């Protein structure tokens, strides 16, 4: 049942309004003193006279609005006061203005519309809250699903990287080292949060496209022929096509696509130049050289960090982004040694698991067996 507050300093009019609204089925609270009426709370509609002592109708409605902001406001006014009262309607302070004396049908219709308006506002607010709650629930579900997909896909990609590393034994653990090198250099230039993750992911996945390159080319011990180089140079595009359809890997896929580009535009596959190359690919280009120089190869031993630093210094502005080269040279050699050792520890732990039979042929952890099994 709607609760109506009625205010008029004329007690006869007040009584008449009360009878009419009671007959319409409303709960009615009446006041002949607008000062006392201003203290009321918890009503749906207020119907007040305009001209009253101490507080006029507009002043009363303003006072009531502070404590009852959702109550719908109606005002009665004599013809002489109509202009002043109509200004309140235009300012949005009054829902509807009724003449005095009133027509019964107009009065009851206006109150019914005010009550319905209040109900519609409440229903809209309730629905808005429910939709917001449902959206929040759906967001949580979607975030959980996305997290699970990312975790499972990350495991799959890690398996693919392991397969690639073991397929190309010269670069075993290379992907993991350059991903951590790239993250550290990205931190040095001020990247944070998700941007760091993108750089690390792109560097980790940079050679994933080599899965599409034939063994006869990928594992060839001697120099590649021109035709073989054409196929080998397609691996950034192979990798990009593998990853680009995964929304959360789209930015990392751009690093995969551009990881063989050079600052001077002489790289491949697109011949991009300068800052047209995404920053993650520019970072990778530098740390890939660092890893190549300092890592052992079948045909030579890894060379000292000083050699890598000299090469970065020499190629700044041609192969490498000069600002990134400066950032790299500002970092102490101990940082790169720490990261290399971190990956070596990972490799040693995995080798122990293999040797103890804890990993199966797919690189998955086997469940522990009871003794005597």
C-alpha positions in Angstrom: 0.0 0.0 0.0 1.4 3.4 -1.0 1.9 5.9 1.8 0.8 9.5 1.0 1.9 12.6 3.0 -0.7 15.4 2.7 0.1 18.9 4.0 -2.3 21.9 4.0 -2.8 24.6 6.7 -6.5 24.6 6.0 -7.8 21.7 8.2 -11.1 21.3 6.3 -9.2 20.9 3.0 -6.8 18.6 4.7 -9.7 16.4 6.0 -11.3 16.3 2.5 -8.0 15.2 0.9 -7.5 12.6 3.5 -11.0 11.1 2.9 -10.5 11.0 -0.9 -7.1 9.3 -0.7 -8.3 6.8 2.0 -11.1 5.9 -0.3 -8.6 5.2 -3.1 -6.9 2.7 -0.9 -3.8 4.7 0.3 -2.3 5.0 3.7 -2.5 8.8 4.4 -0.5 10.9 6.9 -1.7 14.5 7.3 -0.1 17.7 8.7 -1.5 21.2 8.9 1.9 22.5 10.1 4.5 22.4 7.3 7.4 22.6 9.9 6.2 19.4 11.5 5.6 17.9 8.1 9.2 18.6 7.1 10.3 15.9 9.6 8.3 13.1 8.0 10.1 10.1 6.4 9.1 6.9 4.6 6.4 8.0 2.3 5.9 7.4 -1.5 4.1 10.6 -2.5 3.8 14.1 -0.9 0.8 16.3 -1.8 1.2 19.8 -0.4 -0.5 23.2 -0.6 1.7 26.1 -1.9 0.8 29.1 0.2 1.3 28.2 3.9 2.7 30.0 7.0 6.4 29.4 8.0 7.2 27.3 4.9 5.6 27.6 1.5 5.1 24.4 -0.6 8.3 24.8 -2.5 10.4 25.3 0.7 8.7 22.3 2.3 9.3 20.0 -0.7 13.0 21.1 -0.7 13.3 20.2 3.0 11.5 16.8 2.4 13.6 16.0 -0.6 16.8 15.8 1.5 15.5 12.9 3.6 13.0 11.4 1.0 14.8 11.9 -2.3 12.7 9.2 -4.1 9.3 10.5 -3.0 7.2 11.9 -5.8 6.2 15.5 -5.2 2.7 17.0 -6.0 1.6 20.6 -5.3 -1.8 22.3 -5.0 -1.9 26.0 -5.8 -4.5 28.7 -6.3 -4.6 30.6 -9.6 -2.9 33.7 -8.1 0.2 31.6 -7.1 0.3 29.5 -10.3 3.1 31.3 -12.0 5.5 31.0 -9.0 4.6 27.3 -8.5 4.9 26.5 -12.2 8.5 27.6 -12.1 9.1 24.8 -9.5 7.7 22.3 -12.0 10.0 23.6 -14.7 13.0 23.2 -12.4 12.1 19.6 -11.8 11.2 20.1 -8.1 7.5 19.1 -8.6 6.2 16.1 -10.5 2.8 17.6 -11.2 0.9 20.9 -10.3 -2.8 20.8 -9.4 -5.1 23.8 -9.4 -7.1 24.8 -6.3 -10.0 24.1 -6.1 -9.3 20.7 -7.8 -11.3 18.4 -10.0 -11.7 15.1 -8.2 -10.8 13.0 -11.3 -7.7 15.1 -11.9 -6.6 14.8 -8.3 -7.1 11.0 -8.1 -5.5 10.5 -11.5 -2.5 12.6 -10.6 -1.9 10.7 -7.3 -2.3 7.3 -9.1 0.3 8.4 -11.7 2.7 9.6 -9.0 2.4 6.3 -7.2 3.0 4.4 -10.4 5.9 6.6 -11.2 7.4 5.8 -7.8 6.9 2.0 -8.4 8.5 2.2 -11.8 11.5 4.1 -10.5 11.9 1.4 -7.7 11.4 -1.4 -10.2 14.0 0.2 -12.5 16.5 0.6 -9.6 15.9 -3.0 -8.6 16.4 -4.4 -12.1 19.5 -2.3 -12.5 20.9 -3.8 -9.3 19.9 -7.3 -10.4 21.5 -6.8 -13.8 24.7 -5.4 -12.2 24.8 -8.4 -9.8 24.3 -10.8 -12.7 26.9 -9.0 -14.8 29.3 -9.2 -11.9 28.6 -13.0 -11.6 29.0 -13.4 -15.3 32.2 -11.4 -15.2 33.6 -13.7 -12.4 32.5 -16.8 -14.4 34.1 -15.4 -17.6 37.3 -14.5 -15.7 37.5 -18.0 -14.2 36.9 -19.6 -17.6 39.5 -17.4 -19.2 42.0 -18.2 -16.4 41.4 -21.9 -16.9 41.8 -21.6 -20.7 45.0 -19.5 -20.2 46.4 -22.1 -17.8 45.6 -25.0 -20.1 46.8 -23.2 -23.2 49.9 -22.1 -21.3 50.6 -25.7 -20.5 50.1 -26.7 -24.1 52.4 -23.9 -25.3 55.0 -24.8 -22.8 54.9 -28.3 -24.1 55.2 -27.1 -27.7 58.2 -25.0 -26.6 59.8 -27.9 -24.9 59.2 -30.0 -28.0 60.8 -27.3 -30.2 63.8 -27.0 -27.8 64.3 -30.7 -27.8 63.9 -30.9 -31.5 66.5 -28.2 -32.1 69.1 -29.2 -29.5 71.3 -26.2 -30.2 68.6 -23.9 -28.7 67.5 -26.1 -25.8 66.3 -23.8 -22.9 67.0 -20.8 -25.2 63.4 -19.7 -25.2 63.2 -19.6 -21.4 66.4 -17.6 -21.1 65.4 -15.0 -23.6 61.9 -14.6 -22.1 63.4 -13.7 -18.7 66.1 -11.6 -20.3 63.4 -9.7 -22.2 61.3 -9.2 -19.1 64.3 -7.7 -17.2 65.2 -5.3 -20.0 61.5 -4.3 -20.3 61.5 -3.5 -16.6 64.6 -1.4 -17.1 62.8 0.9 -19.6 59.8 1.3 -17.3 57.3 -1.3 -18.6 55.0 -2.7 -15.8 52.1 -5.1 -15.3 50.5 -6.7 -18.3 52.9 -5.0 -20.7 55.8 -7.0 -19.0 53.8 -10.2 -19.4 53.3 -9.6 -23.1 57.0 -9.1 -23.6 57.8 -12.2 -21.7 55.2 -14.3 -23.5 56.3 -13.0 -27.0 60.0 -13.8 -26.3 59.1 -17.2 -24.9 57.0 -18.1 -28.0 59.2 -16.4 -30.5 60.3 -19.5 -32.4 57.1 -21.4 -32.1 56.6 -21.1 -35.9 59.7 -23.4 -36.4 57.4 -26.3 -35.7 56.1 -25.7 -39.2 59.6 -25.9 -40.7 60.8 -29.2 -42.1 63.4 -31.1 -40.1 65.6 -31.3 -43.2 65.9 -27.5 -43.0 65.7 -26.9 -39.3 68.3 -29.5 -38.4 70.5 -29.2 -41.4 74.2 -29.2 -40.2 75.5 -27.1 -43.0 74.5 -23.8 -44.6 71.0 -23.4 -46.0 70.4 -23.0 -49.7 68.5 -19.8 -50.9 65.3 -21.9 -51.3 65.7 -23.3 -47.8 66.2 -19.8 -46.4 62.9 -18.8 -48.0 61.1 -21.5 -46.0 63.1 -20.8 -42.8 62.2 -17.1 -43.0 58.5 -18.0 -42.9 58.7 -19.2 -39.3 57.7 -15.8 -37.8 54.5 -15.8 -39.9 53.8 -19.5 -39.1 54.1 -18.6 -35.4 51.9 -15.5 -35.7 49.1 -17.5 -37.4 49.3 -20.1 -34.6 48.8 -17.5 -31.9 46.9 -14.5 -33.3 43.5 -16.1 -32.9 43.9 -16.4 -29.2 42.8 -12.9 -27.8 45.0 -13.0 -24.8 48.0 -13.8 -26.9 47.4 -11.3 -29.7 50.0 -8.8 -28.6 52.5 -11.5 -27.9 51.8 -12.8 -31.4 53.0 -9.5 -32.8 56.3 -10.0 -31.1 56.5 -13.4 -32.7 55.8 -12.0 -36.1 58.3 -9.2 -35.8 61.1 -10.8 -33.8 63.5 -11.0 -36.8 63.0 -7.3 -37.8 65.9 -4.8 -37.3 66.0 -1.2 -36.3 67.5 -0.2 -39.7 64.7 -2.0 -41.6 66.9 -4.8 -42.9 65.1 -7.6 -41.1 62.3 -9.9 -42.1 59.5 -10.8 -42.8 58.0 -7.3 -43.3 61.2 -5.1 -43.4 59.8 -2.9 -40.6 62.0 0.0 -39.3 62.5 1.9 -36.1 59.5 2.3 -33.8 57.2 0.7 -36.4 58.5 -2.5 -34.8 56.7 -3.3 -31.5 58.8 -2.6 -28.5 58.7 -6.3 -27.4 60.2 -7.4 -30.7 62.9 -4.7 -30.4 63.7 -5.9 -26.9 63.8 -9.5 -28.1 66.2 -8.7 -30.9 68.8 -7.5 -28.4 68.4 -10.2 -25.8 68.4 -12.9 -28.5 71.9 -11.7 -29.5 73.0 -11.7 -25.9 71.9 -15.3 -25.5 73.4 -16.4 -28.8 76.8 -15.0 -27.9 77.0 -16.2 -24.4 75.6 -19.8 -24.9 77.5 -22.9 -25.9 77.1 -24.2 -29.5 78.4 -27.5 -31.0 80.8 -25.5 -33.1 82.0 -23.1 -30.3 81.9 -22.3 -26.6 79.8 -19.5 -25.2 81.8 -16.3 -25.1 82.0 -13.8 -22.2 79.4 -11.2 -21.5 81.9 -8.5 -22.5 81.8 -9.8 -26.1 78.0 -9.5 -26.0 78.1 -6.0 -24.6 80.6 -4.9 -27.3 78.3 -6.3 -30.0 75.3 -4.5 -28.6 77.3 -1.3 -28.4 78.6 -1.8 -32.0 75.1 -2.5 -33.5 73.1 0.2 -31.6 71.3 2.2 -34.2 71.5 -0.5 -36.9 70.3 -3.9 -35.6 69.2 -2.6 -32.3 67.0 0.3 -30.9 69.7 2.7 -29.6 67.6 3.5 -26.5 67.3 -0.2 -25.6 71.0 -0.7 -26.2 71.8 2.1 -23.7 69.4 0.6 -21.2 71.0 -2.8 -21.6 74.5 -1.4 -21.2 73.4 0.4 -18.0 72.5 -2.9 -16.3 75.3 -4.8 -14.5 76.5 -8.1 -15.9 75.5 -9.8 -12.7 71.8 -9.3 -13.6 72.2 -11.4 -16.8 74.3 -14.0 -14.9 71.6 -14.3 -12.2 68.9 -15.0 -14.9 71.0 -17.5 -16.7 71.6 -19.3 -13.4 67.9 -19.3 -12.6 67.2 -21.1 -15.9 70.0 -23.5 -15.2 68.4 -24.4 -11.9 65.1 -25.1 -13.8 66.9 -27.3 -16.3 68.7 -29.2 -13.5 65.4 -29.8 -11.7 63.7 -31.1 -14.8 66.7 -33.4 -15.6 66.4 -34.8 -12.1 62.8 -35.6 -12.6 63.5 -37.3 -15.9 66.3 -39.4 -14.4 64.1 -40.4 -11.4 61.2 -41.4 -13.7 58.9 -38.6 -12.4 58.2 -37.4 -16.0 56.5 -39.5 -18.6 57.2 -39.4 -22.3 54.9 -36.4 -22.7 56.8 -34.4 -20.1 54.0 -34.7 -17.6 54.6 -35.5 -13.9 53.8 -39.1 -13.1 51.9 -39.9 -9.9 54.0 -41.3 -7.1 53.9 -45.1 -6.9 53.7 -47.2 -3.7 56.8 -49.1 -2.8 56.9 -52.6 -4.3 54.5 -51.5 -7.1 
